[in-house]
């Protein structure tokens, strides 16, 4: 190897970065549908948990009122 083969030019760095960016873009597009599904499931689970907690505290604070006809 002579000296010219050892030098790394800015073009080499740019080409490698573009190659890596292309791989990341493909991976991102592949993972997007799965992430959307996971996000929807997480939001639904959070809403259900908040609803159940609200029902629990609502029952605890409700007073039982008995109405009698005289």
PyMOL Python script that loads the backbone (N, CA, C, O; Angstrom):
from pymol import cmd

cmd.read_pdbstr("""\
ATOM      1  N   UNK A   1       0.839  -1.176   0.000  1.00  0.00           N
ATOM      2  CA  UNK A   1       0.000   0.000   0.000  1.00  0.00           C
ATOM      3  C   UNK A   1       0.880   1.233   0.000  1.00  0.00           C
ATOM      4  O   UNK A   1       1.808   1.371   0.797  1.00  0.00           O
ATOM      5  N   UNK A   2       0.566   2.095  -0.893  1.00  0.00           N
ATOM      6  CA  UNK A   2       1.299   3.350  -0.873  1.00  0.00           C
ATOM      7  C   UNK A   2       0.465   4.414  -0.157  1.00  0.00           C
ATOM      8  O   UNK A   2      -0.642   4.139   0.305  1.00  0.00           O
ATOM      9  N   UNK A   3       0.987   5.585  -0.072  1.00  0.00           N
ATOM     10  CA  UNK A   3       0.389   6.654   0.722  1.00  0.00           C
ATOM     11  C   UNK A   3      -0.988   7.065   0.190  1.00  0.00           C
ATOM     12  O   UNK A   3      -1.849   7.430   0.991  1.00  0.00           O
ATOM     13  N   UNK A   4      -1.234   7.023  -1.120  1.00  0.00           N
ATOM     14  CA  UNK A   4      -2.509   7.481  -1.680  1.00  0.00           C
ATOM     15  C   UNK A   4      -3.652   6.529  -1.328  1.00  0.00           C
ATOM     16  O   UNK A   4      -4.803   6.963  -1.263  1.00  0.00           O
ATOM     17  N   UNK A   5      -3.373   5.258  -1.103  1.00  0.00           N
ATOM     18  CA  UNK A   5      -4.423   4.296  -0.759  1.00  0.00           C
ATOM     19  C   UNK A   5      -4.847   4.421   0.707  1.00  0.00           C
ATOM     20  O   UNK A   5      -5.958   4.021   1.056  1.00  0.00           O
ATOM     21  N   UNK A   6      -4.008   4.953   1.547  1.00  0.00           N
ATOM     22  CA  UNK A   6      -4.314   5.072   2.966  1.00  0.00           C
ATOM     23  C   UNK A   6      -5.151   6.299   3.295  1.00  0.00           C
ATOM     24  O   UNK A   6      -5.834   6.313   4.320  1.00  0.00           O
ATOM     25  N   UNK A   7      -5.118   7.316   2.466  1.00  0.00           N
ATOM     26  CA  UNK A   7      -5.832   8.550   2.767  1.00  0.00           C
ATOM     27  C   UNK A   7      -7.334   8.362   2.554  1.00  0.00           C
ATOM     28  O   UNK A   7      -7.778   7.710   1.610  1.00  0.00           O
ATOM     29  N   UNK A   8      -8.075   8.946   3.448  1.00  0.00           N
ATOM     30  CA  UNK A   8      -9.528   8.913   3.345  1.00  0.00           C
ATOM     31  C   UNK A   8      -9.975  10.298   2.918  1.00  0.00           C
ATOM     32  O   UNK A   8      -9.678  11.295   3.576  1.00  0.00           O
ATOM     33  N   UNK A   9     -10.680  10.342   1.827  1.00  0.00           N
ATOM     34  CA  UNK A   9     -11.117  11.636   1.308  1.00  0.00           C
ATOM     35  C   UNK A   9     -12.490  11.988   1.876  1.00  0.00           C
ATOM     36  O   UNK A   9     -13.215  11.115   2.352  1.00  0.00           O
ATOM     37  N   UNK A  10     -12.836  13.248   1.822  1.00  0.00           N
ATOM     38  CA  UNK A  10     -14.177  13.647   2.263  1.00  0.00           C
ATOM     39  C   UNK A  10     -15.285  12.940   1.473  1.00  0.00           C
ATOM     40  O   UNK A  10     -16.367  12.688   2.004  1.00  0.00           O
ATOM     41  N   UNK A  11     -15.011  12.627   0.221  1.00  0.00           N
ATOM     42  CA  UNK A  11     -15.995  11.902  -0.590  1.00  0.00           C
ATOM     43  C   UNK A  11     -16.253  10.505  -0.027  1.00  0.00           C
ATOM     44  O   UNK A  11     -17.385  10.022  -0.033  1.00  0.00           O
ATOM     45  N   UNK A  12     -15.181   9.856   0.463  1.00  0.00           N
ATOM     46  CA  UNK A  12     -15.343   8.526   1.063  1.00  0.00           C
ATOM     47  C   UNK A  12     -16.235   8.597   2.300  1.00  0.00           C
ATOM     48  O   UNK A  12     -17.111   7.754   2.498  1.00  0.00           O
ATOM     49  N   UNK A  13     -16.004   9.593   3.113  1.00  0.00           N
ATOM     50  CA  UNK A  13     -16.795   9.760   4.334  1.00  0.00           C
ATOM     51  C   UNK A  13     -18.251  10.051   3.972  1.00  0.00           C
ATOM     52  O   UNK A  13     -19.171   9.482   4.560  1.00  0.00           O
ATOM     53  N   UNK A  14     -18.449  10.940   3.003  1.00  0.00           N
ATOM     54  CA  UNK A  14     -19.807  11.285   2.592  1.00  0.00           C
ATOM     55  C   UNK A  14     -20.538  10.070   2.023  1.00  0.00           C
ATOM     56  O   UNK A  14     -21.715   9.864   2.316  1.00  0.00           O
ATOM     57  N   UNK A  15     -19.862   9.278   1.226  1.00  0.00           N
ATOM     58  CA  UNK A  15     -20.483   8.084   0.646  1.00  0.00           C
ATOM     59  C   UNK A  15     -20.881   7.092   1.732  1.00  0.00           C
ATOM     60  O   UNK A  15     -21.959   6.501   1.674  1.00  0.00           O
ATOM     61  N   UNK A  16     -20.023   6.913   2.708  1.00  0.00           N
ATOM     62  CA  UNK A  16     -20.327   5.977   3.795  1.00  0.00           C
ATOM     63  C   UNK A  16     -21.506   6.481   4.632  1.00  0.00           C
ATOM     64  O   UNK A  16     -22.371   5.694   5.017  1.00  0.00           O
ATOM     65  N   UNK A  17     -21.544   7.778   4.913  1.00  0.00           N
ATOM     66  CA  UNK A  17     -22.654   8.339   5.680  1.00  0.00           C
ATOM     67  C   UNK A  17     -23.981   8.208   4.928  1.00  0.00           C
ATOM     68  O   UNK A  17     -25.014   7.916   5.530  1.00  0.00           O
ATOM     69  N   UNK A  18     -23.948   8.424   3.617  1.00  0.00           N
ATOM     70  CA  UNK A  18     -25.175   8.260   2.821  1.00  0.00           C
ATOM     71  C   UNK A  18     -25.635   6.804   2.828  1.00  0.00           C
ATOM     72  O   UNK A  18     -26.834   6.531   2.875  1.00  0.00           O
ATOM     73  N   UNK A  19     -24.701   5.885   2.781  1.00  0.00           N
ATOM     74  CA  UNK A  19     -25.031   4.458   2.831  1.00  0.00           C
ATOM     75  C   UNK A  19     -25.696   4.112   4.166  1.00  0.00           C
ATOM     76  O   UNK A  19     -26.701   3.402   4.200  1.00  0.00           O
ATOM     77  N   UNK A  20     -25.132   4.616   5.255  1.00  0.00           N
ATOM     78  CA  UNK A  20     -25.711   4.364   6.573  1.00  0.00           C
ATOM     79  C   UNK A  20     -27.094   5.001   6.704  1.00  0.00           C
ATOM     80  O   UNK A  20     -28.004   4.398   7.272  1.00  0.00           O
ATOM     81  N   UNK A  21     -27.251   6.209   6.184  1.00  0.00           N
ATOM     82  CA  UNK A  21     -28.541   6.899   6.249  1.00  0.00           C
ATOM     83  C   UNK A  21     -29.607   6.121   5.488  1.00  0.00           C
ATOM     84  O   UNK A  21     -30.750   6.026   5.937  1.00  0.00           O
ATOM     85  N   UNK A  22     -29.239   5.566   4.343  1.00  0.00           N
ATOM     86  CA  UNK A  22     -30.193   4.770   3.566  1.00  0.00           C
ATOM     87  C   UNK A  22     -30.657   3.545   4.334  1.00  0.00           C
ATOM     88  O   UNK A  22     -31.835   3.192   4.286  1.00  0.00           O
ATOM     89  N   UNK A  23     -29.747   2.896   5.038  1.00  0.00           N
ATOM     90  CA  UNK A  23     -30.106   1.737   5.847  1.00  0.00           C
ATOM     91  C   UNK A  23     -31.030   2.108   6.989  1.00  0.00           C
ATOM     92  O   UNK A  23     -31.959   1.367   7.308  1.00  0.00           O
ATOM     93  N   UNK A  24     -30.779   3.254   7.607  1.00  0.00           N
ATOM     94  CA  UNK A  24     -31.641   3.713   8.697  1.00  0.00           C
ATOM     95  C   UNK A  24     -33.038   4.059   8.195  1.00  0.00           C
ATOM     96  O   UNK A  24     -34.031   3.779   8.867  1.00  0.00           O
ATOM     97  N   UNK A  25     -33.113   4.664   7.018  1.00  0.00           N
ATOM     98  CA  UNK A  25     -34.420   5.009   6.454  1.00  0.00           C
ATOM     99  C   UNK A  25     -35.235   3.753   6.170  1.00  0.00           C
ATOM    100  O   UNK A  25     -36.437   3.720   6.435  1.00  0.00           O
ATOM    101  N   UNK A  26     -34.597   2.730   5.639  1.00  0.00           N
ATOM    102  CA  UNK A  26     -35.307   1.470   5.362  1.00  0.00           C
ATOM    103  C   UNK A  26     -35.774   0.821   6.658  1.00  0.00           C
ATOM    104  O   UNK A  26     -36.892   0.311   6.726  1.00  0.00           O
ATOM    105  N   UNK A  27     -34.938   0.834   7.676  1.00  0.00           N
ATOM    106  CA  UNK A  27     -35.311   0.232   8.960  1.00  0.00           C
ATOM    107  C   UNK A  27     -36.469   1.002   9.596  1.00  0.00           C
ATOM    108  O   UNK A  27     -37.368   0.405  10.187  1.00  0.00           O
ATOM    109  N   UNK A  28     -36.440   2.313   9.471  1.00  0.00           N
ATOM    110  CA  UNK A  28     -37.506   3.140  10.043  1.00  0.00           C
ATOM    111  C   UNK A  28     -38.841   2.844   9.366  1.00  0.00           C
ATOM    112  O   UNK A  28     -39.861   2.716  10.042  1.00  0.00           O
ATOM    113  N   UNK A  29     -38.842   2.737   8.057  1.00  0.00           N
ATOM    114  CA  UNK A  29     -40.074   2.453   7.324  1.00  0.00           C
ATOM    115  C   UNK A  29     -40.593   1.051   7.636  1.00  0.00           C
ATOM    116  O   UNK A  29     -41.803   0.827   7.643  1.00  0.00           O
ATOM    117  N   UNK A  30     -39.702   0.122   7.892  1.00  0.00           N
ATOM    118  CA  UNK A  30     -40.113  -1.238   8.229  1.00  0.00           C
ATOM    119  C   UNK A  30     -40.732  -1.287   9.619  1.00  0.00           C
ATOM    120  O   UNK A  30     -41.691  -2.027   9.835  1.00  0.00           O
ATOM    121  N   UNK A  31     -40.213  -0.526  10.554  1.00  0.00           N
ATOM    122  CA  UNK A  31     -40.673  -0.575  11.944  1.00  0.00           C
ATOM    123  C   UNK A  31     -41.899   0.294  12.202  1.00  0.00           C
ATOM    124  O   UNK A  31     -42.559   0.119  13.227  1.00  0.00           O
ATOM    125  N   UNK A  32     -42.218   1.205  11.327  1.00  0.00           N
ATOM    126  CA  UNK A  32     -43.306   2.154  11.567  1.00  0.00           C
ATOM    127  C   UNK A  32     -44.659   1.480  11.833  1.00  0.00           C
ATOM    128  O   UNK A  32     -45.317   1.863  12.800  1.00  0.00           O
ATOM    129  N   UNK A  33     -45.114   0.505  11.042  1.00  0.00           N
ATOM    130  CA  UNK A  33     -46.423  -0.112  11.329  1.00  0.00           C
ATOM    131  C   UNK A  33     -46.475  -0.792  12.700  1.00  0.00           C
ATOM    132  O   UNK A  33     -47.492  -0.723  13.390  1.00  0.00           O
ATOM    133  N   UNK A  34     -45.403  -1.435  13.084  1.00  0.00           N
ATOM    134  CA  UNK A  34     -45.373  -2.100  14.391  1.00  0.00           C
ATOM    135  C   UNK A  34     -45.441  -1.068  15.513  1.00  0.00           C
ATOM    136  O   UNK A  34     -46.135  -1.285  16.507  1.00  0.00           O
ATOM    137  N   UNK A  35     -44.748   0.025  15.372  1.00  0.00           N
ATOM    138  CA  UNK A  35     -44.773   1.070  16.399  1.00  0.00           C
ATOM    139  C   UNK A  35     -46.151   1.713  16.504  1.00  0.00           C
ATOM    140  O   UNK A  35     -46.595   2.053  17.601  1.00  0.00           O
ATOM    141  N   UNK A  36     -46.831   1.883  15.371  1.00  0.00           N
ATOM    142  CA  UNK A  36     -48.184   2.437  15.411  1.00  0.00           C
ATOM    143  C   UNK A  36     -49.121   1.508  16.170  1.00  0.00           C
ATOM    144  O   UNK A  36     -49.940   1.966  16.966  1.00  0.00           O
ATOM    145  N   UNK A  37     -49.006   0.215  15.932  1.00  0.00           N
ATOM    146  CA  UNK A  37     -49.858  -0.753  16.630  1.00  0.00           C
ATOM    147  C   UNK A  37     -49.569  -0.755  18.124  1.00  0.00           C
ATOM    148  O   UNK A  37     -50.491  -0.757  18.940  1.00  0.00           O
ATOM    149  N   UNK A  38     -48.308  -0.755  18.477  1.00  0.00           N
ATOM    150  CA  UNK A  38     -47.926  -0.757  19.893  1.00  0.00           C
ATOM    151  C   UNK A  38     -48.420   0.521  20.575  1.00  0.00           C
ATOM    152  O   UNK A  38     -48.897   0.473  21.708  1.00  0.00           O
ATOM    153  N   UNK A  39     -48.309   1.643  19.901  1.00  0.00           N
ATOM    154  CA  UNK A  39     -48.785   2.906  20.459  1.00  0.00           C
ATOM    155  C   UNK A  39     -50.290   2.898  20.680  1.00  0.00           C
ATOM    156  O   UNK A  39     -50.769   3.371  21.710  1.00  0.00           O
ATOM    157  N   UNK A  40     -51.037   2.364  19.721  1.00  0.00           N
ATOM    158  CA  UNK A  40     -52.495   2.304  19.867  1.00  0.00           C
ATOM    159  C   UNK A  40     -52.892   1.399  21.027  1.00  0.00           C
ATOM    160  O   UNK A  40     -53.809   1.722  21.781  1.00  0.00           O
ATOM    161  N   UNK A  41     -52.214   0.284  21.172  1.00  0.00           N
ATOM    162  CA  UNK A  41     -52.503  -0.636  22.279  1.00  0.00           C
ATOM    163  C   UNK A  41     -52.179   0.027  23.613  1.00  0.00           C
ATOM    164  O   UNK A  41     -52.938  -0.110  24.573  1.00  0.00           O
ATOM    165  N   UNK A  42     -51.070   0.739  23.682  1.00  0.00           N
ATOM    166  CA  UNK A  42     -50.676   1.402  24.930  1.00  0.00           C
ATOM    167  C   UNK A  42     -51.685   2.482  25.324  1.00  0.00           C
ATOM    168  O   UNK A  42     -52.037   2.602  26.498  1.00  0.00           O
ATOM    169  N   UNK A  43     -52.148   3.259  24.358  1.00  0.00           N
ATOM    170  CA  UNK A  43     -53.125   4.311  24.653  1.00  0.00           C
ATOM    171  C   UNK A  43     -54.440   3.690  25.118  1.00  0.00           C
ATOM    172  O   UNK A  43     -55.050   4.174  26.072  1.00  0.00           O
ATOM    173  N   UNK A  44     -54.876   2.634  24.458  1.00  0.00           N
ATOM    174  CA  UNK A  44     -56.112   1.958  24.856  1.00  0.00           C
ATOM    175  C   UNK A  44     -55.996   1.401  26.268  1.00  0.00           C
ATOM    176  O   UNK A  44     -56.919   1.541  27.070  1.00  0.00           O
ATOM    177  N   UNK A  45     -54.872   0.776  26.572  1.00  0.00           N
ATOM    178  CA  UNK A  45     -54.665   0.224  27.914  1.00  0.00           C
ATOM    179  C   UNK A  45     -54.674   1.338  28.962  1.00  0.00           C
ATOM    180  O   UNK A  45     -55.239   1.165  30.042  1.00  0.00           O
ATOM    181  N   UNK A  46     -54.058   2.468  28.654  1.00  0.00           N
ATOM    182  CA  UNK A  46     -54.029   3.584  29.603  1.00  0.00           C
ATOM    183  C   UNK A  46     -55.437   4.120  29.858  1.00  0.00           C
ATOM    184  O   UNK A  46     -55.783   4.434  30.997  1.00  0.00           O
ATOM    185  N   UNK A  47     -56.245   4.227  28.814  1.00  0.00           N
ATOM    186  CA  UNK A  47     -57.620   4.713  28.978  1.00  0.00           C
ATOM    187  C   UNK A  47     -58.424   3.747  29.837  1.00  0.00           C
ATOM    188  O   UNK A  47     -59.187   4.177  30.703  1.00  0.00           O
ATOM    189  N   UNK A  48     -58.264   2.450  29.609  1.00  0.00           N
ATOM    190  CA  UNK A  48     -58.991   1.450  30.400  1.00  0.00           C
ATOM    191  C   UNK A  48     -58.575   1.517  31.865  1.00  0.00           C
ATOM    192  O   UNK A  48     -59.427   1.455  32.752  1.00  0.00           O
ATOM    193  N   UNK A  49     -57.288   1.642  32.127  1.00  0.00           N
ATOM    194  CA  UNK A  49     -56.805   1.713  33.510  1.00  0.00           C
ATOM    195  C   UNK A  49     -57.352   2.959  34.203  1.00  0.00           C
ATOM    196  O   UNK A  49     -57.804   2.881  35.345  1.00  0.00           O
ATOM    197  N   UNK A  50     -57.316   4.092  33.531  1.00  0.00           N
ATOM    198  CA  UNK A  50     -57.835   5.330  34.123  1.00  0.00           C
ATOM    199  C   UNK A  50     -59.337   5.198  34.384  1.00  0.00           C
ATOM    200  O   UNK A  50     -59.823   5.658  35.417  1.00  0.00           O
ATOM    201  N   UNK A  51     -60.070   4.584  33.472  1.00  0.00           N
ATOM    202  CA  UNK A  51     -61.506   4.377  33.670  1.00  0.00           C
ATOM    203  C   UNK A  51     -61.765   3.511  34.896  1.00  0.00           C
ATOM    204  O   UNK A  51     -62.619   3.837  35.721  1.00  0.00           O
ATOM    205  N   UNK A  52     -61.029   2.409  35.018  1.00  0.00           N
ATOM    206  CA  UNK A  52     -61.237   1.513  36.156  1.00  0.00           C
ATOM    207  C   UNK A  52     -60.879   2.182  37.481  1.00  0.00           C
ATOM    208  O   UNK A  52     -61.558   1.970  38.485  1.00  0.00           O
ATOM    209  N   UNK A  53     -59.834   2.974  37.489  1.00  0.00           N
ATOM    210  CA  UNK A  53     -59.472   3.707  38.708  1.00  0.00           C
ATOM    211  C   UNK A  53     -60.573   4.706  39.055  1.00  0.00           C
ATOM    212  O   UNK A  53     -60.916   4.868  40.226  1.00  0.00           O
ATOM    213  N   UNK A  54     -61.126   5.376  38.049  1.00  0.00           N
ATOM    214  CA  UNK A  54     -62.219   6.317  38.284  1.00  0.00           C
ATOM    215  C   UNK A  54     -63.459   5.634  38.830  1.00  0.00           C
ATOM    216  O   UNK A  54     -64.129   6.173  39.711  1.00  0.00           O
ATOM    217  N   UNK A  55     -63.770   4.456  38.317  1.00  0.00           N
ATOM    218  CA  UNK A  55     -64.925   3.709  38.820  1.00  0.00           C
ATOM    219  C   UNK A  55     -64.699   3.321  40.273  1.00  0.00           C
ATOM    220  O   UNK A  55     -65.610   3.420  41.095  1.00  0.00           O
ATOM    221  N   UNK A  56     -63.494   2.882  40.588  1.00  0.00           N
ATOM    222  CA  UNK A  56     -63.186   2.463  41.960  1.00  0.00           C
ATOM    223  C   UNK A  56     -63.347   3.630  42.933  1.00  0.00           C
ATOM    224  O   UNK A  56     -63.991   3.482  43.972  1.00  0.00           O
ATOM    225  N   UNK A  57     -62.774   4.778  42.609  1.00  0.00           N
ATOM    226  CA  UNK A  57     -62.868   5.931  43.497  1.00  0.00           C
ATOM    227  C   UNK A  57     -64.282   6.504  43.508  1.00  0.00           C
ATOM    228  O   UNK A  57     -64.713   7.059  44.519  1.00  0.00           O
ATOM    229  N   UNK A  58     -64.992   6.382  42.425  1.00  0.00           N
ATOM    230  CA  UNK A  58     -66.369   6.860  42.375  1.00  0.00           C
ATOM    231  C   UNK A  58     -67.276   6.067  43.298  1.00  0.00           C
ATOM    232  O   UNK A  58     -68.156   6.637  43.944  1.00  0.00           O
ATOM    233  N   UNK A  59     -67.072   4.764  43.366  1.00  0.00           N
ATOM    234  CA  UNK A  59     -67.872   3.930  44.262  1.00  0.00           C
ATOM    235  C   UNK A  59     -67.558   4.248  45.720  1.00  0.00           C
ATOM    236  O   UNK A  59     -68.448   4.247  46.571  1.00  0.00           O
ATOM    237  N   UNK A  60     -66.316   4.512  45.992  1.00  0.00           N
ATOM    238  CA  UNK A  60     -65.895   4.771  47.369  1.00  0.00           C
ATOM    239  C   UNK A  60     -66.503   6.075  47.893  1.00  0.00           C
ATOM    240  O   UNK A  60     -66.862   6.144  49.068  1.00  0.00           O
ATOM    241  N   UNK A  61     -66.628   7.087  47.074  1.00  0.00           N
ATOM    242  CA  UNK A  61     -67.080   8.405  47.518  1.00  0.00           C
ATOM    243  C   UNK A  61     -68.595   8.586  47.416  1.00  0.00           C
ATOM    244  O   UNK A  61     -69.131   9.541  47.978  1.00  0.00           O
ATOM    245  N   UNK A  62     -69.294   7.702  46.720  1.00  0.00           N
ATOM    246  CA  UNK A  62     -70.746   7.846  46.583  1.00  0.00           C
ATOM    247  C   UNK A  62     -71.444   7.526  47.890  1.00  0.00           C
ATOM    248  O   UNK A  62     -71.142   6.538  48.558  1.00  0.00           O
ATOM    249  N   UNK A  63     -72.368   8.373  48.229  1.00  0.00           N
ATOM    250  CA  UNK A  63     -73.192   8.125  49.406  1.00  0.00           C
ATOM    251  C   UNK A  63     -74.439   7.364  48.961  1.00  0.00           C
ATOM    252  O   UNK A  63     -74.958   7.587  47.867  1.00  0.00           O
ATOM    253  N   UNK A  64     -74.899   6.489  49.799  1.00  0.00           N
ATOM    254  CA  UNK A  64     -76.124   5.760  49.496  1.00  0.00           C
ATOM    255  C   UNK A  64     -77.272   6.564  50.090  1.00  0.00           C
ATOM    256  O   UNK A  64     -77.333   6.794  51.297  1.00  0.00           O
ATOM    257  N   UNK A  65     -78.166   6.978  49.230  1.00  0.00           N
ATOM    258  CA  UNK A  65     -79.298   7.790  49.656  1.00  0.00           C
ATOM    259  C   UNK A  65     -80.550   6.932  49.549  1.00  0.00           C
ATOM    260  O   UNK A  65     -80.846   6.361  48.500  1.00  0.00           O
ATOM    261  N   UNK A  66     -81.272   6.855  50.651  1.00  0.00           N
ATOM    262  CA  UNK A  66     -82.500   6.065  50.666  1.00  0.00           C
ATOM    263  C   UNK A  66     -83.674   7.026  50.724  1.00  0.00           C
ATOM    264  O   UNK A  66     -83.738   7.896  51.592  1.00  0.00           O
ATOM    265  N   UNK A  67     -84.577   6.863  49.815  1.00  0.00           N
ATOM    266  CA  UNK A  67     -85.750   7.730  49.768  1.00  0.00           C
ATOM    267  C   UNK A  67     -86.944   6.911  50.240  1.00  0.00           C
ATOM    268  O   UNK A  67     -87.232   5.842  49.701  1.00  0.00           O
ATOM    269  N   UNK A  68     -87.638   7.428  51.258  1.00  0.00           N
ATOM    270  CA  UNK A  68     -88.820   6.745  51.796  1.00  0.00           C
ATOM    271  C   UNK A  68     -90.040   7.621  51.567  1.00  0.00           C
ATOM    272  O   UNK A  68     -90.013   8.841  51.729  1.00  0.00           O
ATOM    273  N   UNK A  69     -91.070   6.965  51.199  1.00  0.00           N
ATOM    274  CA  UNK A  69     -92.326   7.673  51.003  1.00  0.00           C
ATOM    275  C   UNK A  69     -93.104   7.667  52.316  1.00  0.00           C
ATOM    276  O   UNK A  69     -93.279   6.619  52.938  1.00  0.00           O
ATOM    277  N   UNK A  70     -93.556   8.811  52.722  1.00  0.00           N
ATOM    278  CA  UNK A  70     -94.252   8.919  54.009  1.00  0.00           C
ATOM    279  C   UNK A  70     -95.746   8.855  53.800  1.00  0.00           C
ATOM    280  O   UNK A  70     -96.509   8.928  54.764  1.00  0.00           O
TER     281      UNK A  70
END
""", "prot")
cmd.dss("prot")
cmd.show_as("cartoon", "prot")
cmd.util.cbc("prot")
cmd.orient("prot")
